Amino acid sequence: MASKAVIAGLIVILIAAILSIVIFVPAKAPVTSPPLATLAVQLTDPAQVPYGTEALNVNYSSVQVHYIYGNSSGWVNAGGSGSVNLLSLVNLSKTIGSASLPVNATIDMARFNITSSSIMINGTAYPVTIPSQQITVHIKSKGMGSGYTGLLLDLSPSVATIYTLNSTIFVMVPSIKAVVVPGLNASSASLDNEAHINAKAREQLDSAAPNITITSASLSANGNSTDFSVTVKDNSNSTVVINH
């Protein structure tokens, strides 16, 4: 029978072997996150409104942007609820939210959710009907740089007046386009900041406008139903998305 000294020696050798295995197991490389940049969402508006309009107020519930980065993509919240008088933003932009996104991420879509609207005409407030509360815009942009980048949403709705037998109804027909404006500073990206739109951003907005024309339109009634047909021609070399 092995002596106690031999057994103790074997135990020491076994422990040393286990420790050597543990010591030489390579550690996993730490997972590093990509550097982040700030995307500031800014709103501007040259609204088309009836004569005598003093204010066009819009209440919104959220602002979201869709990004693509490598093999990943998704929607991120870039702003909460708020209210804005669109007539106060003629030739001005107002920062309504922001999001932290990876440097070199591409912004390809944005969503603006309107909950309600009202219009002030000659001192009287009227509710405004909104046919579509969620407005989605497609964006052509390059990857975000470091620092601060602006996403300028040009919300340019038309408010139509509909006269019925007993009342007057105001309906908002929303229209939106968006461009990515690089090189913002920290003050421009701060919430509720208002600033004049520079010439370069205005030029980008003008070039983002779709070049379309209505070639024909017809209105027909059959019993209790009314059909409205419109033919639209795209005069540009890019795809235009039209929502009814």
C-alpha distance (Angstrom), angle and dihedral (degrees) to the residues before:
residue distance angle dihedral
M1 . . .
A2 3.79 . .
S3 3.73 114.8 .
K4 3.81 122.6 -114.0
A5 3.80 89.6 -110.5
V6 3.83 91.7 56.8
I7 3.83 91.9 48.1
A8 3.81 91.3 48.2
G9 3.81 89.7 50.3
L10 3.80 91.5 51.3
I11 3.80 90.7 50.6
V12 3.82 91.2 51.3
I13 3.82 91.1 49.8
L14 3.84 91.1 48.5
I15 3.84 92.8 50.1
A16 3.79 91.1 47.9
A17 3.82 90.5 51.5
I18 3.84 91.7 50.9
L19 3.81 91.4 48.1
S20 3.78 91.4 50.4
I21 3.81 90.1 53.5
V22 3.80 91.9 50.3
I23 3.79 93.2 46.1
F24 3.80 94.9 53.0
V25 3.84 98.1 46.8
P26 3.85 103.9 115.6
A27 3.77 115.8 -119.9
K28 3.82 119.8 -119.7
A29 3.77 116.2 -104.4
P30 3.83 111.6 -106.3
V31 3.81 116.3 -104.7
T32 3.80 108.6 -115.7
S33 3.81 123.2 -156.3
P34 3.81 119.5 -137.1
P35 3.81 117.2 -104.1
L36 3.81 112.1 -92.9
A37 3.79 133.0 -134.9
T38 3.81 130.9 -167.2
L39 3.80 121.2 -111.4
A40 3.82 111.5 -161.4
V41 3.82 115.3 -158.9
Q42 3.80 111.6 -144.1
L43 3.80 128.8 -173.4
T44 3.79 128.9 -149.8
D45 3.79 131.3 169.6
P46 3.81 140.4 -168.8
A47 3.83 95.2 -177.4
Q48 3.79 123.7 -168.2
V49 3.81 106.5 -136.4
P50 3.83 138.3 165.0
Y51 3.79 119.8 -84.8
G52 3.80 112.8 -82.1
T53 3.82 95.3 29.2
E54 3.80 112.1 151.9
A55 3.82 100.5 175.2
L56 3.79 139.6 7.7
N57 3.81 107.9 -162.5
V58 3.79 121.6 -165.3
N59 3.81 125.8 -171.0
Y60 3.81 115.2 -158.1
S61 3.80 132.5 -171.9
S62 3.81 103.5 -158.6
V63 3.78 147.5 -9.4
Q64 3.80 119.9 -144.9
V65 3.80 134.9 -178.6
H66 3.79 129.5 -159.8
Y67 3.80 118.0 -141.2
I68 3.80 137.9 -174.2
Y69 3.80 120.5 -151.0
G70 3.80 118.9 169.3
N71 3.80 107.6 -56.1
S72 3.80 94.2 -17.3
S73 3.79 131.2 82.1
G74 3.78 139.2 161.3
W75 3.79 150.5 132.4
V76 3.80 121.0 -75.3
N77 3.78 129.4 -171.7
A78 3.79 111.6 -112.2
G79 3.79 100.2 173.9
G80 3.77 144.0 7.6
S81 3.77 132.0 -136.4
G82 3.78 122.7 -45.2
S83 3.78 147.8 139.2
V84 3.78 131.7 -117.6
N85 3.79 137.7 179.0
L86 3.79 101.9 -131.7
L87 3.79 93.4 -158.5
S88 3.81 88.8 63.8
L89 3.82 90.5 62.8
V90 3.80 100.8 63.1
N91 3.84 104.6 137.1
L92 3.82 88.0 -8.0
S93 3.78 133.5 97.3
K94 3.80 126.0 -147.6
T95 3.80 123.7 -159.8
I96 3.81 107.6 -129.1
G97 3.82 101.0 169.8
S98 3.79 148.4 -18.5
A99 3.79 142.0 -146.6
S100 3.81 136.0 -160.7
L101 3.80 111.4 -124.8
P102 3.82 134.6 168.9
V103 3.78 117.2 -86.6
N104 3.84 109.1 -100.1
A105 3.83 92.1 25.6
T106 3.81 114.0 143.3
I107 3.82 121.1 -132.8
D108 3.81 110.2 -147.1
M109 3.84 104.9 160.5
A110 3.79 142.3 21.7
R111 3.80 133.3 -167.8
F112 3.81 127.8 -153.0
N113 3.82 117.4 -170.1
I114 3.81 116.0 -155.3
T115 3.81 116.5 -164.4
S116 3.82 101.5 -179.9
S117 3.77 143.5 -16.4
S118 3.80 140.0 -160.7
I119 3.79 135.0 -171.3
M120 3.80 129.7 -147.6
I121 3.81 113.9 -147.5
N122 3.80 121.1 177.0
G123 3.79 91.5 -22.0
T124 3.83 96.7 -47.7
A125 3.82 123.9 107.5
Y126 3.81 120.7 -140.4
P127 3.81 130.5 -177.7
V128 3.80 116.1 -112.7
T129 3.80 121.3 -141.3
I130 3.83 114.7 -135.1
P131 3.84 113.8 -159.0
S132 3.82 93.4 -165.8
Q133 3.80 118.8 27.1
Q134 3.81 97.0 -174.1
I135 3.79 114.6 64.9
T136 3.81 118.9 -168.9
V137 3.79 123.6 -168.8
H138 3.82 128.5 -169.8
I139 3.79 116.7 -137.3
K140 3.80 134.0 -157.9
S141 3.78 109.5 -150.0
K142 3.78 145.0 144.3
G143 3.79 124.7 -124.5
M144 3.81 117.9 -63.3
G145 3.76 117.7 -103.4
S146 3.77 126.1 -141.7
G147 3.78 121.5 -78.6
Y148 3.81 118.9 23.6
T149 3.80 127.6 -10.8
G150 3.79 126.7 -179.7
L151 3.80 128.7 -137.9
L152 3.80 105.1 -159.0
L153 3.82 113.6 -158.3
D154 3.78 113.0 -162.5
L155 3.81 104.0 -158.8
S156 3.80 104.9 -173.6
P157 3.82 108.3 168.9
S158 3.77 127.1 175.1
V159 3.80 117.9 -137.5
A160 3.80 111.2 -147.8
T161 3.80 123.5 -160.4
I162 3.82 115.7 -137.9
Y163 3.79 118.1 -169.0
T164 3.80 118.1 -153.7
L165 3.80 131.3 177.6
N166 3.81 93.8 -92.7
S167 3.80 107.3 21.3
T168 3.78 149.4 8.4
I169 3.80 118.2 -108.4
F170 3.81 126.0 -160.9
V171 3.80 117.4 -152.4
M172 3.81 125.7 -170.1
V173 3.79 116.2 -141.3
P174 3.83 102.7 -163.5
S175 3.78 124.0 -146.5
I176 3.79 125.2 176.0
K177 3.78 140.4 177.7
A178 3.79 130.0 174.0
V179 3.79 140.5 -161.6
V180 3.80 133.7 -173.2
V181 3.81 112.7 -120.4
P182 3.85 114.8 -163.7
G183 3.78 127.7 -156.8
L184 3.80 102.2 45.2
N185 3.79 119.8 162.8
A186 3.80 125.9 -132.2
S187 3.80 95.3 -100.9
S188 3.83 92.5 52.8
A189 3.80 89.6 51.4
S190 3.80 94.6 51.6
L191 3.81 117.2 109.5
D192 3.85 116.6 -89.5
N193 3.81 92.2 8.8
E194 3.81 112.6 150.4
A195 3.79 123.1 -157.7
H196 3.79 140.2 162.4
I197 3.79 115.2 -96.2
N198 3.79 109.6 -112.5
A199 3.79 123.6 -132.3
K200 3.83 94.2 -104.8
A201 3.81 93.6 53.9
R202 3.81 90.4 46.1
E203 3.79 90.0 51.8
Q204 3.81 90.3 51.1
L205 3.81 90.9 51.3
D206 3.79 91.7 49.5
S207 3.80 91.9 51.1
A208 3.82 90.8 48.4
A209 3.81 92.1 60.1
P210 3.82 112.6 108.6
N211 3.78 115.7 -114.8
I212 3.80 100.7 -135.9
T213 3.78 135.8 141.7
I214 3.81 133.2 -163.7
T215 3.78 105.8 -123.9
S216 3.81 97.4 -177.3
A217 3.81 141.9 -1.6
S218 3.77 133.8 -174.3
L219 3.80 137.9 -176.8
S220 3.80 122.2 -159.5
A221 3.80 135.0 172.4
N222 3.79 126.5 -148.6
G223 3.80 114.2 177.7
N224 3.81 108.2 -56.8
S225 3.81 95.1 -14.6
T226 3.78 128.1 84.2
D227 3.80 122.7 -159.8
F228 3.80 123.2 -155.3
S229 3.80 117.9 -169.7
V230 3.81 126.8 -172.9
T231 3.80 129.5 -178.1
V232 3.82 114.7 -155.0
K233 3.81 127.6 -168.4
D234 3.80 123.2 -154.9
N235 3.82 108.3 -142.1
S236 3.81 95.8 -177.8
N237 3.79 135.2 80.7
S238 3.81 93.3 -118.0
T239 3.79 134.9 75.6
V240 3.80 117.4 -93.3
V241 3.81 121.2 -157.0
I242 3.81 114.2 -151.9
N243 3.80 121.1 -169.4
H244 3.79 121.1 -165.8
